[in-house]
Amino acid sequence: MKNIQSRKSGQKGVTLIEYALIAAIIAVALITNLTAVEAKLASTFTAIVAALP
């Protein structure tokens, strides 16, 4: 019985690590994409300001 319980608690740890890795990958993807979007927005607003009289 203890063996089954120890496997269950081990699975919780593994699941937690998997979720943490997924969250980290999503965070890195978001940061990368937001940086690219920020650069495009900055150039767009610069062009708008330059076009104003």
C-alpha positions as CSV (number, residue, x, y, z in Angstrom):
1,M,0.0,0.0,0.0
2,K,2.8,2.4,0.8
3,N,4.3,1.7,-2.6
4,I,1.1,2.8,-4.4
5,Q,0.9,6.0,-2.3
6,S,4.6,6.9,-2.9
7,R,4.0,6.5,-6.7
8,K,1.0,8.8,-6.5
9,S,3.0,11.5,-4.7
10,G,5.8,11.0,-7.2
11,Q,3.3,11.5,-10.0
12,K,2.1,14.8,-8.5
13,G,5.7,16.1,-8.5
14,V,6.2,15.0,-12.1
15,T,2.9,16.6,-13.2
16,L,3.9,19.8,-11.4
17,I,7.2,19.9,-13.2
18,E,5.5,19.3,-16.5
19,Y,3.1,22.2,-15.9
20,A,5.9,24.4,-14.9
21,L,7.8,23.6,-18.1
22,I,4.8,24.3,-20.2
23,A,4.2,27.6,-18.4
24,A,7.9,28.6,-18.9
25,I,7.7,27.8,-22.7
26,I,4.5,29.8,-23.0
27,A,6.1,32.7,-21.2
28,V,9.2,32.7,-23.4
29,A,7.0,32.6,-26.5
30,L,4.9,35.5,-25.3
31,I,7.9,37.6,-24.4
32,T,9.4,36.9,-27.8
33,N,6.3,37.7,-29.7
34,L,5.5,40.8,-27.7
35,T,9.0,42.2,-28.3
36,A,8.4,41.8,-32.1
37,V,5.0,43.4,-31.9
38,E,6.4,46.3,-29.8
39,A,9.0,47.0,-32.5
40,K,6.3,47.1,-35.2
41,L,4.1,49.3,-33.1
42,A,6.9,51.7,-32.5
43,S,7.7,52.0,-36.2
44,T,4.0,52.5,-37.0
45,F,3.6,55.3,-34.5
46,T,6.8,56.9,-35.7
47,A,5.5,56.9,-39.2
48,I,2.2,58.4,-38.1
49,V,3.9,61.1,-36.2
50,A,6.1,61.9,-39.2
51,A,3.1,62.1,-41.4
52,L,1.4,64.7,-39.2
53,P,1.7,68.4,-40.2
